[in-house]
Amino acid sequence: MSLNIDQKQVYNENVNKIRDDVYKTKFDEIESMGLLGTYLMVSANLSTFISDVKSDNHYKVIQDIQFHRSLSSLDQYYFHLLDDLETKDEFNTLEKCHDEGHIFVTYHTGSYRLFIQKLNKENIPFCLVTEGDYIKDQGDVTQTLFKKLNNNKRDLEILPAENPRLIFELIKRLKQGISVVFYIDGNKGASNKSLEENKNLLKINFLNNHIYARQGIAFLSYLSKAPLVTALTKRDKDLNNSICLKPVDTLKLINDNDRNGFINIITKKLYGELESFLKESPEQWEGWFYIDKFFQYEDSQNEKLKTKVNFTSDQKITLKINQFVHLIKHSDENMFLVSKKDYKIMKITDFLYETLSYFKTPRVVSLNKILSIRDTSINWSMLEELIEMKFLKSV
C-alpha cells in the first residue's frame, strides 16, 4: 500500500513540474528553445480546422495541448493510474475479446497509452499496428513497459503499417483470436503520391475543413467480419482518466452496402468519433502537431487560371485574403505569416499585418484611388504585389 501511495506522490509531483514548465514559459522564450516553428505550425492547424478559436487565444490553447501531450508520456510509467481508470464498456467488449479477436480503433486523445496497458492488464491477446518511425523511436520503451506491467516474458507484437501484406497478416491474427489495435489518427502511410492522387485515401469532411483518411481499417473490417470497436480516452477537469468503448454495427452496414459504400461509411464514422470529441476538448488531442500531413489546400479552377491578372485603371475589384494565409499577432514585436500550403513562416511588419488583416473581410478597391488603412496610404502597386504573391485574391 505504501508503495502505491509513494508512486502517487511522485506522479503528482511530476504533474506539477510539467504544469510549471508548460504554463510558465513565456512566448518570448519559445524561439530560443527552438519551438517557435512548432508553435506557428500548430496555430496554423488550429485556424484551419477550428476557426472559432481566435488566433489571439492560440498560445493558451497550445499550452493546454502541450500539457496534455506531456501528461500522456508521463502516464505510461505509472501503473496505478489503471486502478483509477474508469472504463465505460456497456457491451462487455473486453470480456468478449478473450474468445474472439476484435479490431480496436483508438485515437491520440487524453491518456491514450493507457488503452494498450488496459488490454495488457486484462490479459487480452492483441497486436499493435503502427508506423515504422514509432517502432524505431518508442518500440523499446513500449516493450519494456508491456513486460513490466504483467511480468510478461513475451514481447508485444508490433506490426509496421507500411507492410504491403499487412492486411493478410491481420486477418490471420484475428482468426487466431488475437485482437488488433490501430491508432487511426497517426498513420500517414507510405506513398510518394500527393494526398489527392493517393487511391488509398478518402477525402472526408473534418471539423471546419477536410482531411485525407486512410481506408485500410474499414477494408480489414469488411474482409474479416471481425467486431469493430472504437476506444476513446479522455481526462476530466481533475485529470481523472476514462475510456469509452463503442462497438460499431458493421454487420448491418455490410448487408446494406457494397464494399466501397461500406468502406466510405465506416471511415467517416471512425473519424466522426474523433471529430465529436474535438468539438468539446480540442486541447486533449496530440494530432494538432501533425494533422497538416493529412490535409492539402486545393486551388479552385478559377484560381489556377488566374496566375496573372491584368486590371484596368478605372476598374473596381473585390479583394480578400487568401485562405491559406494564417496571420498571428502575439505582440507588437511578434507578428507572423504562415503559408498553410507549405508551412513556410515569415516574420512580418505591423504594416503588412494590418494590411492583410483588413482584407479578412472582402473589400471593394478602386484601382485609381489611394486606399487608406489605419491612416496609412496604400497604392495599387503594393496591392498588386500582394496578389501576385497570392496573399490576396480577387473574388
Buried (B, 14 or more C-beta within 10 A) or exposed (E): EEEEEEBBEEBEEBBEEBBEEBEEBEEEEBEEEEBBEBBBBBBBBBBBBBEEBEBEEBBEBBBBBBBBBBBBBBBBBBBBBBEEBEBEBEEEBBEBBEEEBBBBBBBBBBBBBBBBBBBBBBEBBBBBBBBBBBBEEBBEEBBEBBBEBEEEEEEBBBBBBBBEEBBEBBBEBBEEBBBBBBBBBBBBBEEEEEBEEBEBBBBBEBBEBBBBBBBBBBBBBBBBEBBBBBBBBBBEEEBEBBBBBBBBEBEEBBEEBEEEEBBBBBBBBBBBBBBEBBEEBBBBBBBBBBBBBBBBEEBEEEBEEBEEEEBEEEEEBEBBBBBBBBBBBBEEEEBBBBBBBEBEBEEBEEBBBBBBBBBEEEBEBEBEEEBEBEEEEBEBEBBBEBBEEBBBBBE
